[in-house]
Amino acid sequence: MTSNPLIDSPLLRRYAPYTLSGYALFRRIMDEDGAIPARIKALLMAVAAVSKGRQALALRELRRGAELGLVLDEAVAGLIVLSSLRGEGAALDFEQILTEVFGAQKDVAPFEPVPVAAGEAAENFTSYFGAIPLPLELMLRLLPTGGEAYYLMRKGSIEANPLSPKYGEFLLLTILAADYSPMVKTHVLGARNAGASDEEIAESFICAIPAGGIAAWMAAAPFLAD
């Protein structure tokens, strides 16, 4: 059995054999290759942990992922998704962890903004969601620049994800499951449209348990039945 700080807890070992036995079974799903490779599941757990403010957990999981073969070109997908979904604070916390595990970046080219053509954002929203959701419709109408910004960040998280659109969706799903968010519904559909199986989606939910507990599964799993 893989060593884990919760399973190694002296108090839980003395008083909670059922709890630890159940958690050990969950960890088996998380720690072993399954529908999703184990190194990617470590990344999912690390990103969800940062989203919940659990930096020590995130660092431990990212280090474990690197030991399993996760590389920076894959792990940076978590930084991209956190930048969109959870903002500057979470993203910069994760960048610090990435630097600790993979080292600092050097000789980075200057930033050059990507242009957005007229109507491009609305067309993308319609294609992805089926119809433009009301919050995005309001943003496009009242703050057109904000609508373009949302489009670019959404595209970066999913369509231009360094892993793949499917894995970008898994990152979103794990974070949202850990936060018990109803937005899971949208991204279950997005993951399926990107080619994900329900077994893969289920594993992404399980990866929310270290940061969000088993309530994460209870909140997210019903959307698999839609």
Secondary structure as the mmCIF struct_conf table of DSSP 4:
data_model
#
loop_
_struct_conf.conf_type_id
_struct_conf.id
_struct_conf.beg_label_comp_id
_struct_conf.beg_label_asym_id
_struct_conf.beg_label_seq_id
_struct_conf.end_label_comp_id
_struct_conf.end_label_asym_id
_struct_conf.end_label_seq_id
TURN_TY1_P TURN_TY1_P1 PRO A 5 ASP A 8
HELX_RH_AL_P HELX_RH_AL_P1 PRO A 10 TYR A 15
HELX_RH_AL_P HELX_RH_AL_P2 PRO A 17 ASP A 31
BEND BEND1 GLU A 32 GLU A 32
BEND BEND2 GLY A 34 ILE A 36
HELX_RH_AL_P HELX_RH_AL_P3 ALA A 38 SER A 51
TURN_TY1_P TURN_TY1_P2 LYS A 52 GLY A 53
HELX_RH_AL_P HELX_RH_AL_P4 GLN A 55 GLU A 67
TURN_TY1_P TURN_TY1_P3 LEU A 68 GLY A 69
HELX_RH_AL_P HELX_RH_AL_P5 LEU A 72 LEU A 85
TURN_TY1_P TURN_TY1_P4 ARG A 86 ARG A 86
HELX_RH_AL_P HELX_RH_AL_P6 GLY A 87 PHE A 102
BEND BEND3 ASP A 107 ASP A 107
HELX_LH_PP_P HELX_LH_PP_P1 VAL A 108 PHE A 111
HELX_LH_PP_P HELX_LH_PP_P2 PRO A 113 PRO A 115
TURN_TY1_P TURN_TY1_P5 ALA A 118 GLY A 119
HELX_RH_AL_P HELX_RH_AL_P7 GLU A 120 PHE A 129
BEND BEND4 GLY A 130 ALA A 131
HELX_RH_AL_P HELX_RH_AL_P8 LEU A 134 LEU A 142
HELX_RH_AL_P HELX_RH_AL_P9 PRO A 144 SER A 157
TURN_TY1_P TURN_TY1_P6 ILE A 158 ALA A 160
BEND BEND5 PRO A 162 LEU A 163
HELX_RH_AL_P HELX_RH_AL_P10 PRO A 165 ALA A 178
TURN_TY1_P TURN_TY1_P7 ASP A 179 TYR A 180
TURN_TY1_P TURN_TY1_P8 PRO A 182 MET A 183
HELX_RH_AL_P HELX_RH_AL_P11 VAL A 184 ASN A 193
TURN_TY1_P TURN_TY1_P9 ALA A 194 GLY A 195
HELX_RH_AL_P HELX_RH_AL_P12 ASP A 198 ILE A 206
TURN_TY1_P TURN_TY1_P10 CYS A 207 ALA A 208
HELX_RH_AL_P HELX_RH_AL_P13 ILE A 209 GLY A 212
TURN_TY1_P TURN_TY1_P11 ILE A 214 ILE A 214
HELX_RH_AL_P HELX_RH_AL_P14 ALA A 215 ALA A 220
HELX_RH_3T_P HELX_RH_3T_P1 ALA A 221 ALA A 225
#
